[in-house]
Amino acid sequence: MKKIITISISLILVLAFLLIGIDDLSAQCPMCKMSAESNLEAGGSAGKGLNRGILYMFATPYLLVFALGVIWYRNRLEKVDE
């Protein structure tokens, strides 16, 4: 029971720190933000490409870790079968 309370308190503290920092997160890279906003106001589409690039950079580490996990799992299964 004590372990569950400790985990719950830790989770609440982490979430609180994340929520406190949300305003700061939107202020990252002000030059990119200004450039994308001015381009979109002028009728351009550079903001969409910027968002796709951000999503690409966000997804790449997760895909690499997933691929390594699959390779490890397959190798582990081969060793168990032997």
Backbone as a ProteinNet text record, in pm:
[ID]
protein_1_A
[PRIMARY]
MKKIITISISLILVLAFLLIGIDDLSAQCPMCKMSAESNLEAGGSAGKGLNRGILYMFATPYLLVFALGVIWYRNRLEKVDE
[TERTIARY]
81.8	0	86	195.4	284.2	350.5	380.9	442.9	348	219.8	120.3	107.2	108.6	99.1	221.6	339.9	463.4	461	417.5	410.1	308	194.8	90.8	139.7	206	258.2	364.2	450.7	553.6	490.7	388.3	319.6	252.4	189.5	124.1	226.9	341.8	446.1	501	523.5	573.7	472.2	345.9	241.9	231	245.4	239.8	354.6	475.3	589	570.3	512.3	487.8	384.7	279.9	176.2	227.1	316.6	374	457.9	528	617.7	551.8	421	354	366.5	356.8	367.8	506.4	606.8	742.5	764.9	694.5	713.2	670.1	565.8	519.4	611.7	700	790	922.6	938.7	1063.5	1078.1	1197.9	1234	1143.5	1154.1	1068	1093.3	1215	1243	1166.1	1163.6	1089	940.6	891.2	749.2	711.3	792.2	763	770.9	869.4	886.1	766.9	722.8	609.6	480.5	459.6	337.9	332.8	445.9	446.6	428.4	482.6	465.3	319.5	255.6	115.6	24.9	55.8	-23.6	-10.4	104.6	127.6	72	11.2	-48	41.3	155.5	247.3	208.1	283.8	254.8	377.4	471	592.6	562.3	458.3	422.2	382.9	315.4	276.1	399.4	494.6	618.5	697.6	695.8	765.5	703	571.2	503.5	533.4	538	571	713.4	804.6	943.1	954.2	877.8	878.7	825.1	717.2	661.2	758.3	829.5	929.3	1039.8	1090.6	1196.9	1146	1018	959	944.3	908.6	879.4	1004.7	1111	1230.4	1289.6	1311.6	1368.7	1279.1	1148.2	1056.2	1060.3	1069.8	1078.8	1208.8	1318	1446.3	1442.7	1387.4	1378.4	1287.5	1177.1	1086.8	1158.7	1234.3	1305.7	1409.7	1482.7	1580.1	1511.6	1394.9	1319.8	1274.3	1229	1186.2	1304.4	1419	1539.3	1581.9	1582.8	1619.5	1523.6	1393.4	1292.1	1307.6	1332.7	1351.5	1475.9	1584.5	1706.6	1685.9	1610.4	1581.7	1499.5	1402.2	1321.4	1405.4	1500.9	1588.4	1674.7	1722.3	1804.7	1722.6	1597.4	1510.7	1479	1461	1428.8	1545.1	1667.5	1785	1800
-119.4	0	125.4	120.1	235.7	263.3	155.9	170.8	240.7	207.5	270.1	418.3	453.4	595	671.4	611.3	676.2	698.4	598.2	611.2	717.1	720.6	818.7	961.4	981.1	1114.3	1155.3	1063.1	1092.7	1131.1	1057.3	1086.3	1222.7	1255.2	1386.3	1498.1	1480.5	1583.4	1602.4	1493.8	1503.8	1576.2	1539.6	1606.4	1754.5	1787.5	1927.4	2006.7	1950.1	2019.5	2035.8	1935.3	1944.8	2052.3	2060.6	2161.4	2302.1	2314.9	2446.2	2494.7	2404.5	2441.9	2452.8	2434.9	2436.1	2571.3	2681.5	2812.8	2834.9	2781.7	2795.5	2712.4	2601.4	2515.5	2582.3	2661.5	2727.4	2842.4	2883.3	2993.6	2947.4	2817.8	2767.1	2812.4	2842.3	2883.8	2994.9	3113.9	3224.1	3267	3249.3	3286.2	3195.7	3066.2	2972.9	3003.7	3034	3063.4	3189.7	3294.6	3419.6	3399.3	3325	3299.2	3222.9	3120.3	3039.3	3120.8	3201.4	3282.6	3387.2	3453.2	3555.1	3491.8	3372.1	3302.8	3262.2	3211.8	3172.1	3292.3	3405.8	3527.5	3578.1	3554	3597	3497	3389.2	3291.5	3174	3163.1	3052.4	2927.6	2822.1	2696.9	2641	2726.7	2681	2628.3	2677.9	2632.3	2485.8	2440.9	2300.3	2211.5	2253.8	2177.2	2175.1	2286	2293.5	2195.2	2190.4	2096.4	1952.1	1921.3	1784.7	1748.9	1843.5	1820	1793.2	1866.1	1845.9	1706.8	1665.9	1533.3	1423.9	1446.8	1350	1334	1446.3	1439.4	1378.2	1396.9	1341.8	1190.1	1140.5	998.4	912.8	968.3	890.3	814.4	876.1	799.6	684.2	705.9	599.9	483.2	512.8	405.9	327.6	397	329	237.7	286.8	204.5	84.8	104.5	-5.7	-110.8	-65	-158.3	-237.6	-171.4	-242.2	-342.2	-305.5	-396.9	-520.7	-502.5	-616.6	-707.3	-649.2	-728.9	-806.4	-739.3	-806.6	-920.3	-896.5	-998.4	-1120.5	-1096.3	-1208.8	-1289.3	-1220.7	-1291.4	-1370	-1315	-1384.8	-1511.2	-1502.3	-1619.5	-1728.1	-1688.3	-1787.8	-1859.4	-1788.8	-1851.3	-1945.8	-1912.9	-1997.8	-2126.9	-2118.4	-2234.5	-2332.8	-2286.4	-2374.1	-2470.4
0	0	0	76.5	85	-50.1	-124.7	-256	-352.9	-348.2	-435.8	-405.4	-276.7	-238.1	-286.6	-272.5	-317.6	-469.2	-543.6	-689.4	-728.4	-659	-689.5	-664.5	-552.9	-521	-622.9	-661.5	-761.3	-894.4	-935.4	-1060.7	-1056.4	-946	-932.3	-938.7	-874.6	-878.1	-1019.8	-1091.7	-1228.7	-1316.7	-1304.4	-1383.4	-1347.9	-1220.1	-1179	-1241.8	-1240.6	-1301.5	-1451.5	-1517.4	-1660.3	-1691.2	-1610.6	-1633.1	-1605.7	-1508.9	-1478.8	-1596.7	-1664.5	-1773.6	-1909.3	-1919.6	-2050	-2119.7	-2046.4	-2109.6	-2169.4	-2103.8	-2154.4	-2280.2	-2292.5	-2408.3	-2537.5	-2534.1	-2655.7	-2696	-2608.1	-2638.2	-2697.4	-2720.3	-2775.8	-2920.4	-2958.9	-3093.8	-3146.4	-3089.2	-3132.4	-3277.3	-3324.8	-3464.2	-3560.9	-3531.9	-3617.6	-3613.3	-3494.5	-3478.4	-3554.8	-3542.8	-3613.6	-3763.8	-3809.4	-3951.8	-4008	-3937	-3983.7	-3982.6	-3877.8	-3869.9	-3980	-4005.2	-4110.2	-4247.5	-4267.1	-4394.5	-4415.5	-4310.6	-4322	-4345.6	-4283	-4303.6	-4446.4	-4507.8	-4645	-4746	-4697.2	-4787.7	-4820.5	-4755.8	-4781.6	-4704.9	-4725.6	-4656.8	-4583.9	-4548.5	-4480.8	-4341.1	-4277.8	-4144.4	-4143	-4246.6	-4253.9	-4266.7	-4346.8	-4360.6	-4232	-4159.8	-4031.6	-3932.3	-3930.3	-3840.1	-3877.5	-4004.5	-4047.4	-4007.6	-4019.9	-3979.3	-3830.2	-3751	-3606.6	-3573.5	-3639	-3614.8	-3658.3	-3766.6	-3813.4	-3709.4	-3658.2	-3557.8	-3427.5	-3397.7	-3277.5	-3287	-3404	-3421	-3438.7	-3491.4	-3524.5	-3405.3	-3289.9	-3178.2	-3133.3	-3135.7	-3094.6	-3192.3	-3320.4	-3419.9	-3405	-3376.5	-3357	-3234.8	-3124.6	-3003.7	-3029	-3100.4	-3133	-3217.9	-3317.9	-3405.4	-3325.8	-3238.2	-3154.8	-3062.2	-3010.1	-2925.2	-3001	-3125.1	-3206.9	-3237.4	-3272.1	-3300.3	-3176.1	-3061.7	-2937.5	-2906.6	-2922.2	-2893.3	-2983.4	-3111.4	-3204.4	-3169.3	-3137.5	-3098.1	-2969.6	-2879.8	-2753	-2779.2	-2870.7	-2904.3	-2968.5	-3053.1	-3118.4	-3015	-2914.2	-2810.6	-2725.1	-2700.8	-2620	-2695.2	-2827.9	-2909.8	-2920.1	-2903.5	-2919.8	-2808.9
[MASK]
++++++++++++++++++++++++++++++++++++++++++++++++++++++++++++++++++++++++++++++++++

